[in-house]
Amino acid sequence: MKPLYWQIVPSLLLVLLGVQPAFSLPTIKSSATSVANNLILDGKGSASSHIVKVANLELSTDGTKGFTLTISSQSLTKSGGETPIPFQVTTVPANESANDSDFSVSPGSNYTVSTTSAGSSLKDMYIRYTPAALQDPGAYNTSISLIVTDN
């Protein structure tokens, strides 16, 4: 006959293994717009601000406290040390246009937006930039980092 503790311990382990913490997985799907690769640079002696939709975003979480989206960006740069073009980032509900008042975060700073409950959110991501009056033409590059986390 086995000692009593051998009979208790295996059943206790089964109970503990059956209890697992609930994890939620925030998700993000993004697709760049066609104009994101063909930004206007002006550069002919005058310059103006441009607001351009650069991506469509689909964000979701099953976490009951919602999610936080953080977008970080740098300047548009050209190899050879030409004048970089700083830009701001914002999001608006899908199929809405952004205007100057939507851009509240300084260029180079993180932009964040949060929800407070589980669910999905469709957003459009815009950038606002102003090239120099005599911006050197050519291929400029940048990266925009999108991170979504549960609250």
trRosetta pair geometry for C-beta under 8 A, 3 or more apart (Angstrom, degrees):
i j d omega theta_ij theta_ji phi_ij phi_ji
2 6 4.5 -82 162 62 125 137
2 7 6.4 133 95 -42 121 91
3 6 5.5 102 67 -2 76 100
4 7 5.9 -62 -163 36 44 109
4 8 6.4 33 149 -15 76 110
5 8 5.5 -59 -143 41 41 109
5 9 5.8 41 162 -25 75 108
6 9 6.2 -47 -132 33 26 110
6 10 7.1 23 170 -11 57 104
7 10 7.1 -59 -154 34 25 101
7 11 7.1 11 158 -5 58 114
8 11 6.3 -73 -157 43 31 104
8 12 6.0 30 154 -22 71 113
9 12 5.6 -58 -144 37 30 113
9 13 6.4 33 158 -21 65 105
10 13 5.7 -54 -148 34 33 113
10 14 6.6 35 155 -20 64 103
11 14 5.6 -48 -150 32 36 114
11 15 6.7 39 151 -19 64 102
12 15 5.7 -53 -153 34 34 112
12 16 6.4 28 152 -14 66 107
13 16 5.7 -57 -144 41 33 108
13 17 6.0 31 158 -18 68 108
14 17 5.8 -54 -140 39 29 109
14 18 6.4 32 157 -23 62 108
15 18 5.9 -59 -154 32 29 113
15 19 7.0 15 154 -11 62 106
16 19 6.1 -62 -152 37 35 103
17 20 7.9 4 176 -58 42 92
24 61 5.6 63 151 -178 125 91
24 62 4.6 -154 -138 73 105 77
24 63 3.5 -179 75 -64 160 78
24 64 7.8 -167 -50 -7 152 59
24 118 7.6 -124 -139 -109 147 106
24 150 5.3 117 80 -99 113 147
25 61 7.3 -162 92 -132 33 70
25 62 7.2 26 41 26 62 100
26 59 7.3 -7 -176 -171 98 85
26 60 7.0 173 -153 92 58 44
26 61 4.1 -24 -101 -89 78 105
26 63 6.7 -34 -62 3 89 121
26 67 4.6 117 -120 -114 133 134
26 148 4.5 -140 138 127 128 105
26 149 6.1 173 30 -136 152 11
26 150 5.2 -168 -36 -57 114 73
27 58 7.9 -13 113 112 97 87
27 59 7.2 170 88 -151 57 42
27 60 5.2 -3 54 58 95 89
27 61 7.3 170 15 -76 64 55
27 148 7.1 -3 92 80 11 143
28 57 6.6 -30 -161 -160 93 97
28 58 7.2 148 -157 79 44 56
28 59 5.4 -4 -105 -104 77 75
28 69 7.3 119 -98 -116 130 105
28 146 5.8 -160 149 132 157 123
28 148 4.5 150 -47 -2 119 134
29 57 7.2 145 79 -158 54 47
29 58 4.3 -4 55 55 103 105
30 55 5.0 0 -171 -179 105 130
30 56 6.9 158 -153 78 54 51
30 57 5.2 -13 -102 -102 84 72
30 58 7.7 -162 -71 24 42 67
30 125 7.6 0 -139 5 116 137
30 146 6.1 125 -41 27 149 164
31 55 6.4 154 77 -154 37 77
31 56 5.0 -7 57 52 92 99
32 36 4.5 -101 -175 47 104 154
32 37 7.2 71 145 -33 135 94
32 54 6.4 -35 -145 167 78 71
32 55 5.3 -44 -103 -95 46 84
33 36 5.0 122 60 -24 73 99
33 52 8.0 -157 69 161 137 89
33 53 5.4 77 -23 112 161 88
33 54 5.7 -137 28 -151 104 22
33 55 6.3 -131 -14 -74 82 29
33 56 7.1 105 -64 -24 86 84
34 37 7.2 -65 -177 34 42 97
34 38 7.3 -8 145 21 70 117
35 38 5.6 -87 -147 61 49 90
35 39 7.2 88 160 -81 81 55
35 52 5.8 -134 121 -165 123 114
35 53 7.1 77 57 67 122 71
35 54 7.4 -104 87 -100 83 56
36 39 7.5 -4 -162 -53 28 92
36 52 7.3 150 -92 138 54 120
36 54 4.1 94 -104 -149 106 80
36 55 6.7 49 -77 -55 147 71
39 50 7.0 136 -167 104 95 153
39 52 6.2 -124 -117 -4 93 172
39 76 7.4 -102 63 -108 155 158
39 129 7.4 19 -177 56 142 137
39 140 7.4 -58 56 60 123 120
40 50 5.7 166 61 -98 104 154
40 131 8.0 -128 117 -1 64 132
41 85 7.8 -119 -129 -66 89 157
41 131 4.7 99 -163 -78 64 169
41 135 4.9 -130 171 97 104 137
41 137 6.2 153 76 -110 148 65
41 140 7.5 135 -91 -5 126 133
42 46 6.3 -103 -175 94 124 60
42 47 4.5 144 94 -113 158 64
42 48 6.4 147 -79 23 143 70
42 131 5.0 177 41 66 102 120
42 133 7.3 -65 125 -134 125 34
42 135 6.2 86 73 24 81 120
43 47 7.4 52 -55 -86 39 95
43 131 6.0 -49 -54 131 83 137
43 132 7.1 52 -101 79 72 73
43 133 7.5 113 -120 145 31 27
43 134 5.9 61 -157 -161 64 27
43 135 3.8 -91 -88 58 101 79
43 136 7.0 -157 -140 -18 135 8
43 137 5.8 167 101 -61 164 78
44 134 7.9 89 -87 -110 6 58
45 133 5.9 -3 -176 167 23 99
45 134 6.5 31 -81 -78 41 83
46 133 5.7 -18 -111 -141 15 91
47 130 5.8 95 146 178 116 84
47 131 5.2 -140 -137 80 122 70
47 132 6.0 -141 -58 144 156 15
47 133 4.6 -113 -12 -85 105 51
47 135 6.9 96 -96 -18 124 110
48 130 6.9 -104 138 -130 20 90
49 100 7.6 62 113 -98 154 103
49 128 5.9 9 -177 -176 109 97
49 129 7.2 165 -149 86 66 26
49 130 4.6 -44 -91 -79 67 99
50 128 7.0 174 84 -147 46 53
50 129 5.8 -17 56 62 93 75
50 130 7.3 156 10 -87 72 47
50 131 7.9 20 4 -7 118 91
51 98 5.5 -146 179 89 128 102
51 99 7.1 -45 -95 -119 177 28
51 100 7.4 -117 -62 -68 137 57
51 103 7.9 -135 -111 -38 109 129
51 126 5.7 12 -177 177 88 126
51 127 7.5 -178 -145 89 48 40
51 128 4.9 -15 -97 -98 76 87
52 126 6.5 156 79 -154 35 76
52 127 5.7 -15 60 58 88 83
52 128 7.9 157 17 -87 67 40
52 129 7.8 -27 16 22 111 98
53 98 7.4 151 -78 10 80 109
53 124 5.3 -33 -140 174 115 118
53 125 7.2 113 -157 77 64 46
53 126 5.3 -46 -94 -94 53 81
54 125 5.7 -57 64 101 85 95
54 126 6.7 129 8 -125 83 28
54 127 5.4 29 -16 -2 134 105
54 144 7.5 105 112 4 143 159
55 124 7.4 162 88 -161 50 53
55 125 4.3 4 59 47 95 117
55 144 7.8 -149 -11 83 141 145
56 94 7.0 50 -147 -123 93 101
56 122 7.6 -14 -176 -169 90 91
56 123 7.9 156 -164 87 47 47
56 124 6.0 -29 -108 -108 59 69
56 125 7.7 -143 -69 15 14 83
57 69 7.7 68 166 -139 152 155
57 91 6.7 -44 34 -130 141 128
57 121 8.0 1 112 106 100 85
57 122 7.1 154 87 -159 61 44
57 123 4.4 -15 65 66 112 90
57 124 7.1 -179 19 -90 85 18
57 125 5.7 77 -25 -30 118 105
57 146 7.4 -167 -117 -144 125 152
58 120 6.8 -11 -174 -169 84 110
58 121 7.8 161 -156 82 42 47
58 122 5.7 -13 -105 -105 70 73
59 67 6.4 -148 165 80 115 143
59 69 5.9 -68 -111 -70 155 127
59 120 6.8 152 86 -157 50 58
59 121 4.7 -16 65 61 101 94
59 122 7.8 -178 24 -80 73 26
59 123 6.6 12 3 9 114 113
59 148 5.7 -179 -140 -114 107 149
60 67 7.7 110 139 -5 13 147
60 119 6.7 -101 -138 132 79 32
60 120 4.0 -21 -95 -101 105 78
60 121 7.1 172 -77 17 56 64
61 66 6.5 110 62 -167 133 29
61 67 4.2 148 -17 -49 140 116
61 115 7.7 175 35 64 116 126
61 118 6.0 -116 101 -131 75 64
61 119 7.4 8 57 44 66 36
61 148 7.5 -156 -57 154 109 116
61 150 5.6 148 -152 -100 144 85
62 118 5.1 24 -154 -145 35 123
63 66 6.6 -74 93 32 98 11
63 67 6.6 113 50 -65 122 77
63 118 6.0 173 70 -91 34 85
63 150 3.9 122 -40 -142 168 118
63 151 6.6 160 122 40 133 69
64 117 6.7 -29 -173 -145 50 61
64 118 5.5 -33 -99 -35 38 105
65 116 6.7 -53 -172 -162 53 50
65 117 7.4 -52 -143 -96 13 33
65 150 6.8 88 66 172 97 85
65 151 4.0 -122 123 86 108 104
66 114 6.2 90 122 172 130 82
66 115 3.5 -153 -156 97 125 78
66 116 4.6 -51 -18 -76 145 5
66 117 5.3 20 -64 16 95 21
66 118 6.9 -128 -80 -58 48 30
66 119 7.7 -20 -111 35 77 86
66 150 7.7 149 97 -153 34 60
66 151 4.9 22 72 11 77 130
67 114 6.9 -158 99 -144 41 64
67 115 5.7 27 42 39 67 102
67 148 5.3 16 170 -178 133 97
67 149 6.4 156 -158 81 82 34
67 150 5.7 -56 -103 -103 75 41
67 151 6.2 -148 -98 -21 18 85
68 112 5.9 -5 -176 -166 103 110
68 113 7.4 164 -153 83 59 36
68 114 4.4 -21 -101 -98 78 93
68 115 8.0 -154 -72 23 44 61
68 148 7.1 169 83 -150 43 54
68 149 5.4 -15 57 61 91 86
68 151 5.8 104 -26 -75 96 86
69 91 7.3 19 95 -5 145 157
69 112 6.6 159 83 -150 54 55
69 113 5.1 -6 55 58 104 85
69 114 7.4 -169 19 -78 66 44
69 123 7.9 -136 32 31 172 158
69 146 6.8 -22 -165 -163 97 88
69 147 7.4 150 -156 80 49 48
69 148 5.1 -19 -99 -99 72 84
70 110 5.5 -13 -166 -172 99 118
70 111 7.3 148 -157 78 48 49
70 112 5.0 -16 -100 -97 71 88
70 145 8.0 -10 111 110 86 93
70 146 7.6 150 80 -156 52 40
70 147 4.7 -14 60 62 99 99
70 148 7.8 -179 20 -80 68 36
70 149 7.5 12 0 8 108 105
71 89 5.0 -123 117 126 133 150
71 91 7.5 144 -17 -36 146 108
71 110 6.9 147 72 -160 45 64
71 111 4.5 -16 60 61 100 101
71 112 7.6 -177 19 -76 69 40
71 125 7.1 161 -112 -135 157 128
71 144 6.3 -4 -169 180 98 100
71 145 7.0 157 -155 81 46 56
71 146 5.6 -9 -103 -102 79 68
71 147 7.9 -176 -76 24 36 68
72 110 5.0 -33 -87 -102 85 80
72 111 7.8 -178 -76 22 38 70
72 144 7.4 167 83 -159 45 53
72 145 4.6 -5 56 55 93 108
72 147 7.8 19 1 4 100 108
73 87 6.5 -64 132 79 142 94
73 89 5.3 136 -6 -35 140 129
73 107 7.7 -77 91 -159 108 65
73 108 7.1 -106 86 -97 71 30
73 111 7.9 13 3 3 106 108
73 127 7.6 168 -152 -112 170 117
73 142 6.7 30 -168 163 92 126
73 143 7.4 -169 -134 95 61 49
73 144 4.7 -11 -98 -112 97 79
73 145 7.3 -166 -71 21 49 70
74 77 7.4 -29 125 -16 114 114
74 108 6.6 38 -125 -111 45 76
74 142 5.6 -166 71 -150 85 96
74 143 6.5 36 23 50 109 73
75 84 3.8 63 125 163 144 120
75 85 5.7 154 -175 69 95 38
75 86 4.6 -56 -103 -87 101 53
75 87 6.8 132 -127 5 51 77
75 107 7.0 51 -85 166 81 124
75 108 7.1 -16 -45 -72 81 97
75 142 6.6 -134 110 -104 27 119
76 84 6.5 156 74 -167 51 70
76 85 4.1 -11 54 59 107 103
76 86 8.0 -141 18 -61 73 12
76 87 6.4 60 -20 -18 96 120
76 129 6.7 37 -2 -142 126 159
76 140 4.1 43 166 153 104 131
76 141 7.1 148 -155 66 66 19
76 142 4.8 -73 -97 -40 54 121
77 82 7.6 149 -166 64 60 82
77 84 4.8 -24 -93 -112 80 98
77 85 7.8 -162 -66 25 41 69
77 140 6.2 148 69 -157 18 84
77 141 6.2 -38 65 62 73 71
77 142 6.6 117 13 -78 76 75
78 82 4.2 -1 65 42 119 124
78 84 7.9 -170 14 -95 70 55
78 136 6.6 -128 60 86 161 115
78 138 5.4 82 -140 90 138 120
78 139 6.6 130 -125 83 92 51
78 140 4.9 -61 -65 -96 85 71
78 141 7.5 123 -93 12 42 74
82 135 7.9 81 161 -167 121 68
82 136 4.5 -105 -143 45 138 137
82 138 7.4 140 -3 49 164 131
83 132 5.2 19 106 -17 155 143
83 135 6.5 -114 71 -123 119 71
83 136 6.9 138 28 8 89 99
85 129 5.3 57 154 -176 111 126
85 130 7.5 -165 -158 75 96 38
85 131 5.2 -33 -112 -102 131 68
85 132 7.5 -124 -93 -14 88 77
85 135 7.0 24 -74 -128 119 135
85 140 6.6 11 23 -165 119 159
86 107 3.5 79 165 152 113 158
86 108 6.3 -50 -143 -32 112 97
86 129 7.0 179 95 -129 41 88
87 107 5.7 122 61 -123 17 109
87 127 4.6 17 165 -178 132 114
87 128 6.3 160 -160 74 80 40
87 129 3.8 -41 -98 -77 99 103
87 142 7.6 -20 29 -112 126 176
88 103 4.4 81 118 -162 144 120
88 105 6.2 152 -153 78 99 73
88 106 7.0 -103 -101 -176 103 16
88 107 5.2 -87 -65 -75 68 69
88 111 7.8 103 -177 -66 73 129
88 127 6.6 151 75 -158 46 62
88 128 4.7 -10 55 53 101 95
88 129 7.5 -179 19 -68 64 58
89 103 7.8 133 64 -127 17 90
89 105 6.9 -27 58 69 73 123
89 111 4.7 -132 87 0 102 148
89 125 6.7 -13 -165 -170 97 100
89 126 7.4 151 -154 83 49 50
89 127 5.7 -27 -95 -100 63 74
89 144 6.8 134 -97 -139 142 123
90 98 5.6 137 82 -138 122 139
90 102 4.6 136 141 139 162 99
90 103 5.1 -117 -33 -90 130 61
90 104 7.3 93 -98 15 118 72
90 105 7.4 161 -78 25 80 100
90 111 6.4 -143 -93 -153 45 151
90 125 7.5 165 87 -151 38 57
90 126 5.4 -15 63 61 85 96
90 128 7.6 22 6 -9 108 105
91 111 7.6 146 -7 136 89 131
91 113 5.7 -90 50 -5 125 155
91 123 4.2 13 -178 173 121 133
91 124 6.7 153 -155 74 68 41
91 125 5.2 -34 -96 -96 82 65
91 126 7.4 159 -97 16 30 76
92 96 4.5 -114 140 84 121 110
92 97 7.2 -8 82 98 164 14
92 98 5.1 -165 -21 -77 134 82
92 102 6.1 -36 -69 -142 110 150
92 123 6.7 144 70 -158 29 81
92 124 5.5 -20 62 58 83 94
92 126 6.8 21 2 -4 105 120
93 96 4.9 59 69 5 81 129
93 122 7.1 58 -166 87 65 77
93 123 6.4 -72 -114 -110 26 62
93 124 7.5 19 104 12 24 89
94 122 3.7 -17 -30 126 136 109
94 123 6.1 -103 -55 -88 72 12
94 124 5.6 119 -117 -34 45 89
95 124 7.0 152 -24 -34 25 131
96 124 6.8 -169 53 29 65 125
98 102 4.5 -111 -156 60 89 154
98 103 7.3 77 168 -45 121 87
98 124 7.5 -142 -34 99 102 109
98 126 3.9 -122 14 25 152 165
98 128 7.6 -127 122 -54 129 105
99 102 5.7 111 54 -5 53 103
100 103 6.3 -64 -165 29 42 106
100 128 7.3 103 -114 -125 59 157
101 104 8.0 17 171 -63 50 88
102 126 7.2 54 102 60 137 135
103 126 7.9 -98 -72 99 99 110
103 128 4.9 -56 -75 19 158 141
105 109 4.9 -138 175 86 99 113
105 110 7.2 -94 -167 92 146 32
105 111 4.5 -160 30 -91 159 83
106 109 4.6 73 63 -1 83 126
113 123 7.7 132 81 -107 156 161
114 151 6.5 79 -158 -76 117 128
115 119 6.9 -122 160 59 154 99
115 121 6.2 -165 -61 -39 138 140
115 151 7.7 -143 73 -16 61 132
116 151 7.3 -38 -119 44 45 165
125 144 7.8 140 152 146 147 154
127 144 8.0 -121 -72 -82 124 142
131 135 3.9 -40 169 -43 116 155
132 135 4.4 138 53 -69 81 77
